Amino acid sequence: MTDVRAVESADEREDAFAVRRTVFVEEQDVDEELEYDEHEEESIHFVAYDGDEPIGAARLREPEPGLGKVERVAVLESRRGEGVGLAVMNALEERARGEGLESLKLHSQTHAAPFYGRLGYERYGEEFEEAGIPHVKMRKSLE
């Protein structure tokens, strides 16, 4: 059973960071300097647990009024395909609505775009590179 929660403690935040470190820095070879940035403090962080084990993470921030940006969505490789990403996104979108956000945008790794497409996100613009990985821009209305 996956339990997703918005981070409320330093320990939960470290759990979210640990998932991100495993997925992005160790697995995908993203530079740690790029993984953690100036937006950590202003973001709402989410962490998914299986019991006490952190297995997924994401963050949400509001770069402009009414628009949320979904970032750093990560699920441990051993737990992919189990609905963890869906649970994380559902919790994040519920919180976004609660914060009064009207729409969300994200930069999806190109291989993950079909996952977000199934959640109602629409691709726009051309493919681009971010942290050495191909990405596409996607957005979704929450109204």
Secondary structure as GFF3:
##gff-version 3
##sequence-region A 1 143
A	DSSP	beta_strand	2	6	.	.	.	ID=ss1
A	DSSP	alpha_helix	10	20	.	.	.	ID=ss2
A	DSSP	pi_helix	21	27	.	.	.	ID=ss3
A	DSSP	alpha_helix	32	35	.	.	.	ID=ss4
A	DSSP	beta_strand	44	50	.	.	.	ID=ss5
A	DSSP	beta_strand	53	64	.	.	.	ID=ss6
A	DSSP	beta_strand	67	75	.	.	.	ID=ss7
A	DSSP	three_ten_helix	77	79	.	.	.	ID=ss8
A	DSSP	alpha_helix	84	98	.	.	.	ID=ss9
A	DSSP	beta_strand	103	109	.	.	.	ID=ss10
A	DSSP	three_ten_helix	110	112	.	.	.	ID=ss11
A	DSSP	alpha_helix	113	118	.	.	.	ID=ss12
A	DSSP	beta_strand	122	130	.	.	.	ID=ss13
A	DSSP	beta_strand	133	141	.	.	.	ID=ss14
###
